Amino acid sequence: MSTVFIAFQTNDDTRPIIESILADNPHAVLDEQPAMVKINAEGHLVINRESIEERIGRHFDLQELQINLITISGHLDEDDDQFSLTWKN
């Protein structure tokens, strides 16, 4: 299996997103840099809208991820409820 990843700018808006990703993906590894946070995971990574909403206390459109997104690696699949990255051999 190969590693997928997602990287965000480090700021107050991304903290609950990062917390949600780590809570929903216990196999994920956090790599913190001075201005960037990268989350690596073997095989797959799932971002759940509902998990983010629980942390921020409001409706969250997954398109909002694009505002602070730096880069991704993996096959992207996206709908209104989930944003997932997978590695397909």
Secondary structure, DSSP 4 states (H G I P E B T S, - for coil): --EEEEEEE-STTTHHHHHHHHHH-TT-EEEE-SSEEEEEEESEEEEEHHHHHHHHTS---GGGHHHHEEEEESEEEE-SSEEEEE---
